[in-house]
């Protein structure tokens, strides 16, 4: 099941299946926000923006508009 990164619930884990490279800041790509990597939603800021994720054992804050450009899958593909 695929959904946008911005639609994950707190504590939910998924893996990144697709990104819009033109809309994602280079810094996020360098920090491991790449297809195939696992990601977990840790916390959402009080007003719903930004989101705090764990990617490759790094905590990363991602704005809601950017999170909408990242497609994740809850299913593990072998």
C-alpha distance (Angstrom), angle and dihedral (degrees) to the residues before:
residue distance angle dihedral
X1 . . .
X2 3.79 . .
X3 3.78 126.6 .
X4 3.78 140.4 155.5
X5 3.78 117.8 -80.5
X6 3.81 88.3 -121.3
X7 3.84 89.1 62.8
X8 3.81 96.3 60.6
X9 3.79 117.7 114.8
X10 3.80 123.5 -131.2
X11 3.81 110.3 -77.0
X12 3.80 93.2 14.8
X13 3.80 116.9 135.2
X14 3.79 127.0 -153.5
X15 3.75 140.9 149.5
X16 3.77 125.8 -112.5
X17 3.78 110.2 -108.2
X18 3.81 103.0 169.8
X19 3.80 138.6 8.7
X20 3.77 134.9 -172.0
X21 3.81 98.4 -126.3
X22 3.81 92.7 -166.3
X23 3.82 91.7 58.6
X24 3.83 100.4 39.9
X25 3.83 118.3 87.6
X26 3.81 113.5 -117.6
X27 3.81 90.5 -123.5
X28 3.82 90.9 63.7
X29 3.80 90.8 50.6
X30 3.80 90.1 50.7
X31 3.82 90.3 50.7
X32 3.81 91.5 57.3
X33 3.79 104.6 -89.8
X34 3.79 90.4 143.6
X35 3.81 134.9 127.7
X36 3.80 111.9 -81.0
X37 3.81 96.5 29.3
X38 3.78 121.4 116.4
X39 3.79 119.8 -119.4
X40 3.81 133.1 -171.8
X41 3.80 128.1 -165.0
X42 3.80 106.4 -128.8
X43 3.79 102.9 172.9
X44 3.78 144.5 -14.2
X45 3.81 120.3 -138.7
X46 3.84 116.3 -112.5
X47 3.80 95.6 -97.8
X48 3.82 93.5 41.8
X49 3.80 97.5 -99.7
X50 3.04 132.0 119.7
X51 3.80 113.1 25.8
X52 3.81 121.1 -145.6
X53 3.80 115.6 -139.8
X54 3.78 137.9 -179.7
X55 3.81 110.4 -133.0
X56 3.82 117.9 170.5
X57 3.84 90.9 -17.9
X58 3.81 91.2 -53.9
X59 3.78 123.2 115.3
X60 3.78 110.2 -131.8
X61 3.81 130.5 -177.2
X62 3.80 113.6 -143.4
X63 3.79 125.0 -174.8
X64 3.79 117.6 -123.5
X65 3.82 94.0 -115.8
X66 3.81 90.5 53.8
X67 3.82 92.3 45.4
X68 3.80 88.9 56.9
X69 3.84 88.8 62.7
X70 3.83 93.2 58.2
X71 3.81 120.4 81.5
X72 3.80 117.4 -155.8
X73 3.79 133.6 -174.0
X74 3.79 125.6 -143.0
X75 3.81 91.4 -160.1
X76 3.77 121.9 83.2
X77 3.80 111.4 -129.5
X78 3.78 118.2 -155.8
